[in-house]
Amino acid sequence: MASADQDIVERLKQLDTPSVSDALDSLDLSGRVTHLKRLATEQRIAGRVLTTKLGTAEVLDGPVRHLCTAAVEAAEPGDIIVIEQRSGLEAAGWGGILSNGAKYRQVAGIICDGPVRDIDESRTLGFPVFADHAIPTTARGRIVEEAFNQPIQIGDVTVTPGDYVIADGSGICFLARSDAEEILQSAEKIAAREALMTKAVLAGNPISSVMGADYEEMLKKS
């Protein structure tokens, strides 16, 4: 991973999704995804994005390869694989062997807009999986990989390879590569300010004063 990417990722790891979400609000940017759930581990993940798009077998031209294997093989340590499985078919876009392969490659985790399976195996591995829900149904004969490392749609957010993402128990936030530095600077200021507010509350200051008008104004653009 290039040093510039590594710097962005390391800074992003120090934040959480609420701070990044607030930064997106303050900059009038999209990037929030709230309908997917953390299904394996309690870890927060942050990293650079690799993308995979899945669809029905009928739309595929050319030879079939097992879905998501190209992303696993291309991943660098710390990358996050993001999968669009919006075919409408109840078929898993990720499974246990893929989790094993991804963990071996030191992938930070996966995010799937759609169902996944073998979630108990991912939990045993300690491999982070965020997805819509878990099912037992195989992809075989139902869905295939349509594209790798092309723009995809996750919720109402367009995600491009090389973007960044942070995901935790509160949700998921994508940072477009072109906006990442500005988002990070805003999120870091918000996080620092909220840390001071928490410190003030724990020092005995009335919470109504700490979370007064200043808190309501803090997301306004300067």
C-alpha positions in Angstrom: 0.0 0.0 0.0 1.3 3.4 -0.9 2.4 5.7 1.9 -0.4 8.2 1.2 -3.0 5.4 1.4 -1.4 4.1 4.6 -1.6 7.5 6.2 -5.3 7.9 5.4 -6.1 4.4 6.7 -4.1 4.9 9.9 -5.9 8.2 10.6 -9.3 6.6 9.8 -8.6 3.8 12.2 -8.4 6.3 15.0 -12.0 7.5 14.4 -15.5 5.9 14.5 -18.4 6.1 12.1 -20.4 8.7 14.0 -17.5 11.1 13.8 -17.1 10.4 10.0 -20.8 10.7 9.5 -20.9 14.1 11.2 -18.0 15.2 9.0 -20.0 14.1 5.9 -22.9 16.1 7.2 -20.8 19.2 7.8 -19.4 18.9 4.2 -22.7 18.1 2.6 -21.3 14.8 1.2 -22.9 11.3 0.9 -21.3 8.1 2.0 -23.4 6.7 4.8 -24.8 3.2 4.7 -27.1 2.2 7.5 -28.9 -0.9 6.4 -26.0 -3.4 6.7 -25.2 -5.2 10.0 -22.0 -6.4 11.6 -22.4 -10.2 11.6 -19.0 -11.5 12.6 -16.6 -10.1 15.3 -17.0 -6.9 17.3 -14.1 -5.2 15.5 -14.2 -1.8 13.9 -12.6 -1.9 10.4 -11.1 0.8 8.2 -9.2 0.5 5.0 -8.9 1.0 1.3 -11.6 -0.5 -0.9 -11.6 -3.3 -3.5 -14.9 -3.9 -5.2 -16.8 -6.9 -6.7 -20.2 -6.8 -8.4 -22.3 -10.0 -8.4 -25.3 -10.8 -10.6 -27.3 -13.5 -12.2 -25.7 -16.2 -14.4 -27.8 -15.1 -17.4 -26.0 -11.8 -17.8 -22.5 -13.2 -17.8 -20.4 -13.5 -20.9 -17.2 -15.5 -21.0 -15.7 -18.0 -18.5 -17.0 -18.3 -15.0 -14.7 -17.9 -12.0 -15.7 -18.3 -8.4 -17.1 -15.0 -7.1 -14.8 -12.7 -5.1 -11.7 -14.8 -5.7 -10.1 -12.1 -7.9 -10.5 -9.6 -5.0 -9.0 -11.9 -2.5 -6.0 -12.6 -4.7 -5.5 -8.9 -5.5 -5.9 -7.6 -1.9 -3.0 -6.1 0.0 -2.9 -6.4 3.8 -5.5 -4.1 5.3 -7.7 -3.8 2.3 -11.5 -4.2 2.6 -13.5 -6.1 0.0 -16.8 -4.5 -0.8 -19.4 -6.6 -2.7 -22.6 -5.6 -4.5 -25.1 -8.4 -4.5 -28.3 -6.7 -5.5 -29.6 -9.4 -7.9 -32.7 -10.0 -5.9 -31.8 -13.7 -5.5 -31.4 -15.2 -2.1 -27.9 -16.4 -2.7 -24.8 -15.8 -0.6 -22.2 -13.3 -1.9 -19.6 -14.5 0.5 -18.7 -17.7 2.4 -16.4 -19.5 4.7 -13.6 -20.6 2.3 -13.5 -17.0 1.1 -13.1 -15.8 4.7 -10.3 -18.2 5.2 -8.5 -17.0 2.1 -9.1 -13.4 2.9 -7.8 -13.7 6.4 -4.7 -15.5 5.1 -4.2 -12.5 2.8 -4.6 -10.2 5.8 -7.7 -8.6 4.4 -9.2 -6.3 7.1 -12.8 -7.5 6.5 -15.6 -7.6 3.9 -18.8 -5.6 3.4 -21.6 -7.2 1.3 -24.7 -5.4 0.2 -26.7 -8.7 0.2 -26.7 -12.0 2.0 -23.6 -14.1 3.1 -23.2 -17.6 4.5 -21.0 -19.6 6.8 -21.2 -16.8 9.3 -20.3 -19.1 12.2 -17.1 -20.0 10.5 -16.2 -16.3 10.0 -16.9 -15.7 13.7 -14.7 -18.6 14.7 -11.9 -17.2 12.4 -12.4 -13.7 13.9 -12.9 -12.4 10.4 -15.1 -9.2 10.2 -18.1 -9.5 8.0 -20.7 -6.8 7.4 -23.8 -7.8 5.3 -27.5 -7.5 5.0 -28.2 -11.0 6.5 -27.0 -14.5 6.8 -28.4 -17.5 4.8 -27.3 -21.0 4.0 -28.0 -20.8 0.3 -25.1 -21.3 -2.1 -24.2 -18.9 -5.0 -23.6 -21.9 -7.3 -26.0 -22.0 -10.2 -27.6 -18.7 -9.0 -25.2 -15.8 -9.1 -21.8 -15.1 -10.5 -19.2 -12.4 -10.5 -20.0 -9.7 -13.1 -17.2 -7.3 -12.5 -14.1 -6.8 -10.3 -12.6 -3.5 -9.3 -15.3 -1.4 -11.1 -17.6 1.2 -9.5 -20.5 -0.5 -7.6 -23.6 0.6 -5.7 -23.9 0.0 -1.9 -27.2 1.3 -0.7 -27.5 4.7 -2.4 -23.7 5.3 -2.4 -21.5 4.8 -5.5 -18.3 3.1 -4.3 -15.2 3.2 -6.5 -12.0 1.1 -6.2 -9.4 3.0 -4.1 -12.0 4.8 -2.0 -11.9 4.3 1.8 -14.4 2.8 4.2 -14.9 2.6 8.0 -17.4 0.2 9.5 -18.4 -0.5 13.1 -21.4 -1.2 15.3 -23.1 2.1 14.3 -22.9 1.6 10.6 -20.7 2.2 7.5 -19.2 5.3 6.0 -17.5 5.5 2.6 -15.0 8.2 1.8 -14.5 9.1 -1.8 -10.8 9.1 -2.5 -11.0 12.8 -3.8 -12.7 13.9 -0.6 -10.9 11.7 2.0 -8.5 14.3 3.3 -11.2 17.0 3.8 -13.5 14.4 5.5 -10.7 13.2 7.8 -9.7 16.7 8.9 -13.3 17.5 9.7 -13.9 14.2 11.5 -10.7 14.6 13.5 -11.8 18.0 14.7 -15.3 16.7 15.7 -13.8 13.7 17.5 -11.4 15.9 19.5 -14.2 18.3 20.4 -16.4 15.5 21.6 -13.6 14.0 23.6 -13.3 17.4 25.5 -17.1 17.4 26.0 -16.9 13.9 27.5 -14.1 14.9 29.7 -16.1 17.9 30.9 -19.1 15.7 31.7 -16.9 13.2 33.7 -15.4 16.2 35.6 -18.9 17.0 36.9 -20.0 19.8 34.5 -23.8 19.7 33.9 -24.5 17.7 30.8 -27.1 20.3 29.7 -24.4 22.9 29.6 -21.9 20.7 27.9 -24.4 19.6 25.2 -25.9 23.0 24.8 -26.1 25.3 21.8 -22.5 24.9 21.0 -23.0 21.1 20.3 -25.9 21.9 17.9 -23.8 24.4 16.0 -20.7 22.3 15.7 -21.5 20.7 12.3 -22.1 24.0 10.5 -19.6 25.0 7.9 -17.2 27.7 8.9 
